[in-house]
């Protein structure tokens, strides 16, 4: 496959230039900034620059996992659909939406949580991308604390008001590579744009 897949449309190039100008100086390293810029380009929300955080070597470990065709587990279908096209054009990783992995929920759990537990059993080293359901992220963190899984990377970007802050705090405490959208912001488009940025970096071999 040609690198032409990643040639920017003139509008995208102009958009990136506007973003660069408006952001100006920042504290992100070169790879982190490319992820941040992709997220801002997808959302037009410059406040996200203050929300994105990266654990040490999270991008490098995420890139390596993508190249190894590590399965990608999303919480909801919207995140899956947001990354599927680029995944299929590059590394062709298996992409699974956990909400679709069960026909019924366990008592006291949502469909997403129940499906996520099934995915944890099947893909303990998967790349997990959470863009909607904080309960799924809390369940994921609990499985890590129980030493049942060790994900290659977690993208934690659930959005909303109920359990969102608690889920992101739980993710901060577990020892796994992670990219977090802190605070109440996030959402499926944000989570998908973070993973798509990593796929682009991986395919272009942009590791230092």
Secondary structure per residue as TSV (DSSP state, phi and psi in degrees):
chain	resnum	aa	ss	phi	psi
A	1	X	-	360.0	141.4
A	2	X	-	-82.3	153.3
A	3	X	G	-65.4	-8.6
A	4	X	G	-56.5	-24.4
A	5	X	G	-54.9	-30.2
A	6	X	G	-107.3	10.5
A	7	X	-	-68.0	129.4
A	8	X	-	-77.5	139.7
A	9	X	-	-64.4	147.9
A	10	X	H	-52.7	-35.6
A	11	X	H	-67.3	-39.6
A	12	X	H	-64.0	-44.5
A	13	X	H	-59.0	-44.4
A	14	X	H	-65.4	-39.3
A	15	X	H	-62.1	-43.9
A	16	X	H	-61.1	-39.3
A	17	X	H	-63.8	-39.9
A	18	X	H	-65.0	-43.3
A	19	X	H	-60.8	-46.7
A	20	X	H	-57.6	-42.8
A	21	X	H	-66.7	-42.3
A	22	X	H	-73.1	-32.8
A	23	X	H	-75.8	-44.2
A	24	X	-	66.1	-134.7
A	25	X	S	-70.8	144.8
A	26	X	-	-154.1	171.4
A	27	X	S	-105.9	8.3
A	28	X	-	-80.3	149.8
A	29	X	-	-77.6	178.0
A	30	X	H	-60.8	-43.1
A	31	X	H	-71.6	-42.6
A	32	X	H	-58.9	-40.9
A	33	X	H	-64.2	-36.2
A	34	X	H	-64.6	-33.9
A	35	X	H	-69.2	-47.4
A	36	X	H	-57.7	-45.1
A	37	X	H	-63.4	-39.2
A	38	X	H	-62.8	-40.9
A	39	X	H	-65.1	-44.8
A	40	X	H	-64.8	-39.2
A	41	X	H	-61.4	-35.1
A	42	X	H	-78.0	-23.6
A	43	X	H	-118.5	-19.2
A	44	X	-	58.3	26.8
A	45	X	-	-112.8	97.3
A	46	X	G	-70.4	-18.2
A	47	X	G	-64.7	-20.7
A	48	X	G	-65.4	-18.6
A	49	X	G	-62.6	-25.3
A	50	X	G	-89.9	-3.4
A	51	X	T	-107.6	-26.9
A	52	X	E	-77.3	130.8
A	53	X	E	-133.8	148.3
A	54	X	E	-127.1	130.0
A	55	X	-	-73.7	160.4
A	56	X	T	-55.5	130.1
A	57	X	T	64.5	16.4
A	58	X	H	-60.6	-42.2
A	59	X	H	-66.9	-45.2
A	60	X	H	-59.6	-44.9
A	61	X	H	-68.5	-36.1
A	62	X	H	-65.2	-42.4
A	63	X	H	-61.4	-45.7
A	64	X	H	-62.7	-39.4
A	65	X	H	-66.0	-40.3
A	66	X	H	-61.8	-43.8
A	67	X	H	-64.4	-28.4
A	68	X	T	-83.4	6.0
A	69	X	T	61.9	34.3
A	70	X	-	-60.7	133.8
A	71	X	-	-58.8	144.6
A	72	X	E	-108.9	124.0
A	73	X	E	-113.2	121.6
A	74	X	E	-106.1	161.4
A	75	X	S	-79.5	-41.3
A	76	X	S	-128.7	164.5
A	77	X	H	-63.9	-34.1
A	78	X	H	-61.6	-40.0
A	79	X	H	-65.8	-43.7
A	80	X	H	-57.5	-47.6
A	81	X	H	-65.6	-28.0
A	82	X	H	-72.6	-19.8
A	83	X	H	-113.7	-15.6
A	84	X	H	-60.7	-42.1
A	85	X	H	-60.4	-48.1
A	86	X	H	-69.9	-37.4
A	87	X	H	-59.1	-45.9
A	88	X	H	-68.1	-24.2
A	89	X	H	-86.6	-9.0
A	90	X	T	-123.0	-93.7
A	91	X	T	-91.9	-11.6
A	92	X	-	58.6	37.0
A	93	X	-	-62.3	151.0
A	94	X	-	-67.1	132.8
A	95	X	E	-120.9	124.3
A	96	X	E	-124.8	130.6
A	97	X	E	-94.0	116.6
A	98	X	G	-62.6	-30.4
A	99	X	G	-62.5	-22.0
A	100	X	G	-94.9	5.5
A	101	X	S	-94.4	7.5
A	102	X	-	-147.6	150.3
A	103	X	S	-95.4	-7.8
A	104	X	S	-160.7	153.6
A	105	X	-	-90.9	152.8
A	106	X	-	-73.8	156.4
A	107	X	T	-54.6	128.4
A	108	X	T	80.4	2.6
A	109	X	-	-124.3	151.0
A	110	X	-	-79.3	168.4
A	111	X	H	-59.8	-39.2
A	112	X	H	-64.3	-44.1
A	113	X	H	-61.5	-46.3
A	114	X	H	-62.0	-45.0
A	115	X	H	-64.9	-36.0
A	116	X	H	-65.7	-39.6
A	117	X	H	-60.7	-38.5
A	118	X	H	-64.6	-42.5
A	119	X	H	-65.1	-37.0
A	120	X	H	-60.0	-39.6
A	121	X	H	-67.0	-35.5
A	122	X	H	-87.2	-35.0
A	123	X	-	-128.4	66.7
A	124	X	T	-65.0	-19.9
A	125	X	T	-109.8	18.4
A	126	X	-	-67.8	168.7
A	127	X	E	-92.5	119.9
A	128	X	E	-107.9	128.0
A	129	X	E	-124.0	107.9
A	130	X	E	-110.8	113.2
A	131	X	S	-120.7	0.4
A	132	X	S	-139.6	-47.7
A	133	X	-	-102.9	105.5
A	134	X	H	-63.2	-31.0
A	135	X	H	-63.2	-34.5
A	136	X	H	-66.4	-40.3
A	137	X	H	-66.9	-40.2
A	138	X	H	-61.6	-43.4
A	139	X	H	-62.3	-41.2
A	140	X	H	-60.4	-45.6
A	141	X	H	-64.5	-37.7
A	142	X	H	-62.9	-39.8
A	143	X	H	-65.4	-33.9
A	144	X	H	-67.9	-44.6
A	145	X	H	-63.4	-29.1
A	146	X	T	-83.3	4.0
A	147	X	T	60.2	29.9
A	148	X	S	-91.2	-23.1
A	149	X	-	-142.7	159.4
A	150	X	-	-142.8	82.0
A	151	X	-	-58.2	148.4
A	152	X	S	-70.2	-30.4
A	153	X	E	-165.4	143.2
A	154	X	E	-122.2	128.5
A	155	X	E	-103.0	111.5
A	156	X	E	-106.7	101.7
A	157	X	-	-139.3	39.7
A	158	X	-	-65.1	154.3
A	159	X	-	-123.3	148.5
A	160	X	S	131.7	-157.9
A	161	X	S	-120.9	-26.0
A	162	X	S	-101.9	118.2
A	163	X	S	69.2	1.7
A	164	X	H	-68.4	-50.4
A	165	X	H	-64.1	-39.0
A	166	X	H	-63.7	-40.7
A	167	X	H	-65.2	-41.0
A	168	X	H	-70.8	-34.4
A	169	X	H	-65.6	-38.8
A	170	X	H	-62.3	-39.7
A	171	X	H	-65.8	-37.3
A	172	X	H	-60.0	-30.9
A	173	X	H	-83.8	-16.9
A	174	X	S	-91.0	148.6
A	175	X	-	-92.5	77.7
A	176	X	S	-140.8	156.7
A	177	X	-	-62.3	133.1
A	178	X	E	-152.7	149.4
A	179	X	E	-124.3	124.1
A	180	X	E	-122.0	136.8
A	181	X	E	-96.4	102.3
A	182	X	-	-73.6	159.3
A	183	X	S	81.2	-161.0
A	184	X	S	-83.4	-15.7
A	185	X	-	-76.9	163.8
A	186	X	-	150.2	-139.6
A	187	X	-	115.3	165.2
A	188	X	H	-59.1	-45.1
A	189	X	H	-61.9	-35.8
A	190	X	H	-67.1	-48.3
A	191	X	H	-59.7	-43.8
A	192	X	H	-64.7	-39.2
A	193	X	H	-67.5	-33.3
A	194	X	H	-63.9	-47.8
A	195	X	H	-66.9	-39.8
A	196	X	H	-61.7	-35.3
A	197	X	H	-64.2	-41.1
A	198	X	H	-65.7	-39.7
A	199	X	H	-61.1	-43.8
A	200	X	H	-61.6	-45.6
A	201	X	H	-62.1	-41.3
A	202	X	H	-64.4	-43.9
A	203	X	H	-70.9	-30.6
A	204	X	T	-89.2	3.5
A	205	X	T	52.6	51.2
A	206	X	-	-94.5	30.6
A	207	X	-	-78.7	143.9
A	208	X	-	-69.1	360.0
